[in-house]
Each structure stands twice: as structure tokens, then as C-alpha cells.
Amino acid sequence: MKYKLIIDKNADEEIIAIVHAPSSLTQRIEELAVVFLQNFKKQP
């Protein structure tokens, strides 16, 4: 497995996961992304 994090203050945030099959890891990534988006939308 490879993991890459690129921090660029000028870029839109994006999550891309290329996987062979869904797993507990992909489920957790999806849950974190959903929570982040919900919280992000609440900010003024």
C-alpha cells in the first residue's frame, strides 16, 4: 500500500483512493470525508 499526502494551500481539497476492493480502511476514509464535509458546510 502506498500513502501520499500533498499539502497545497492553493488547491481544492480532494481525496482519491485507488483500491482493489472495499475494506474497513476505505469505509473509514469515506466516513471521515463525509464528517469533514458536513462540518465544513456549517462554517460561516
N, C-alpha and C positions, 0 to 999 in steps of 0.2 A: 504494500500500500504506500502511496505517496501522499504527502500533505504539503500544500503550498499556501502561504498567506502573503498577500501583497497589500501593503498599506499605501494608499494613494488618496490624499485628502481631496483631490480634484475629480476623482472618478465616482460614478454611481456605485452604490454597494450592490454586490451580486454574489450569489452562491451557486457554484456548479459542482456537482458530484458525478463522476463517471464511475459506475459500479457494475459488477457482474450480476448482482441480484439485490433486492431489498434485504435489509438486515436491521438489527436493533440500532446500529450506528446511523443508518440512513433515516430511520424513523425519528431518532433523537435530533438529528440535524434539521429535519422538517419541522419538528415541534419547536425548536429554538427559533427558526426563521419566522414561524407564524407568530410566536410571542413577541419577537422583536418588532415585526410589522404592526401588530396591534398596539404596542406601546409607542412606536414611532408616530402613528397616526393621531394619538392622543395629545402629543406635544403641540403647543401653540405655534 
